[in-house]
């Protein structure tokens, strides 16, 4: 179909597909990190992260979980309230 003034500004299917793919690629790590972080805050195992057994310490239960683009350390010391630390691979 030739470009006419009626359809000259409509985006092509390829442009729409690439836009949807980029949005999906940006939202996936944010959603997985959020779900893992909330799971750790409620004392559950995170569904999208893998436990790194060599990082578990004998100080009350401190462990590190490895996600696709991030690492969450769950600090649990005996006399302290548990808290989480998030490190992204891009900023490490």
C-alpha positions as a printed NumPy array, in Angstrom:
array([[  0.   ,   0.   ,   0.   ],
       [  1.538,   3.341,  -0.992],
       [  2.189,   5.985,   1.612],
       [ -0.567,   8.558,   1.461],
       [ -1.335,  11.452,   3.77 ],
       [ -3.969,   9.269,   5.474],
       [ -1.557,   6.536,   6.648],
       [  1.834,   8.276,   6.571],
       [  2.138,   8.63 ,  10.379],
       [  0.995,   5.15 ,  11.424],
       [  3.795,   3.052,  12.96 ],
       [  4.748,  -0.185,  11.274],
       [  4.203,  -3.609,  12.846],
       [  7.945,  -3.977,  13.375],
       [  8.124,  -0.721,  15.334],
       [  5.202,  -1.757,  17.521],
       [  6.765,  -5.197,  18.13 ],
       [ 10.14 ,  -3.705,  19.083],
       [  8.43 ,  -1.24 ,  21.44 ],
       [  6.471,  -3.999,  23.184],
       [  9.632,  -6.127,  23.431],
       [ 11.599,  -3.259,  25.025],
       [  8.836,  -2.583,  27.553],
       [  8.729,  -6.286,  28.43 ],
       [ 12.519,  -6.407,  28.84 ],
       [ 12.45 ,  -3.397,  31.18 ],
       [  9.497,  -4.511,  33.301],
       [ 10.542,  -8.145,  33.823],
       [ 13.551,  -7.473,  36.102],
       [ 11.621,  -4.838,  38.065],
       [  8.715,  -7.218,  38.691],
       [ 10.914, -10.192,  39.616],
       [ 12.979,  -8.07 ,  42.01 ],
       [  9.839,  -6.672,  43.626],
       [  8.297, -10.105,  44.111],
       [ 11.547, -11.545,  45.521],
       [ 12.002,  -8.595,  47.871],
       [  8.452,  -8.879,  49.198],
       [  8.867, -12.638,  49.664],
       [ 12.022, -12.123,  51.727],
       [ 10.327,  -9.454,  53.834],
       [  7.588, -11.94 ,  54.721],
       [ 10.194, -14.641,  55.597],
       [  9.504, -16.798,  52.53 ],
       [ 11.919, -18.069,  49.904],
       [ 12.024, -15.819,  46.825],
       [ 10.509, -17.545,  43.764],
       [ 12.779, -15.957,  41.118],
       [ 16.13 , -16.079,  42.956],
       [ 18.476, -18.917,  43.728],
       [ 20.11 , -19.362,  47.128],
       [ 23.91 , -19.206,  47.03 ],
       [ 24.839, -21.763,  49.747],
       [ 28.485, -20.67 ,  49.949],
       [ 27.355, -17.21 ,  51.128],
       [ 25.272, -18.39 ,  54.108],
       [ 26.852, -17.365,  57.389],
       [ 26.461, -18.757,  60.876],
       [ 25.439, -15.425,  62.447],
       [ 21.72 , -16.018,  62.727],
       [ 20.817, -16.851,  59.135],
       [ 22.398, -14.314,  56.755],
       [ 22.159, -15.617,  53.17 ],
       [ 22.517, -14.246,  49.65 ],
       [ 20.034, -14.915,  46.848],
       [ 21.031, -14.513,  43.19 ],
       [ 18.503, -13.204,  40.66 ],
       [ 19.016, -12.684,  36.948],
       [ 20.275,  -9.078,  37.169],
       [ 20.446,  -8.601,  40.917],
       [ 21.63 , -10.049,  44.197],
       [ 19.709,  -9.78 ,  47.471],
       [ 21.479, -10.298,  50.783],
       [ 19.16 , -11.116,  53.672],
       [ 20.953,  -9.937,  56.797],
       [ 19.824, -11.793,  59.915],
       [ 21.988, -11.289,  62.924],
       [ 21.043, -12.714,  66.292],
       [ 20.282,  -9.485,  68.163],
       [ 19.152,  -7.338,  65.204],
       [ 16.037,  -6.942,  63.113],
       [ 16.402,  -8.655,  59.689],
       [ 16.885,  -6.375,  56.684],
       [ 17.658,  -6.783,  52.981],
       [ 20.377,  -5.337,  50.775],
       [ 19.954,  -5.269,  46.986],
       [ 22.91 ,  -5.034,  44.577],
       [ 22.453,  -4.727,  40.807],
       [ 25.076,  -6.164,  38.454],
       [ 25.131,  -2.929,  36.456],
       [ 26.129,  -0.865,  39.497],
       [ 28.467,  -3.379,  41.129]])
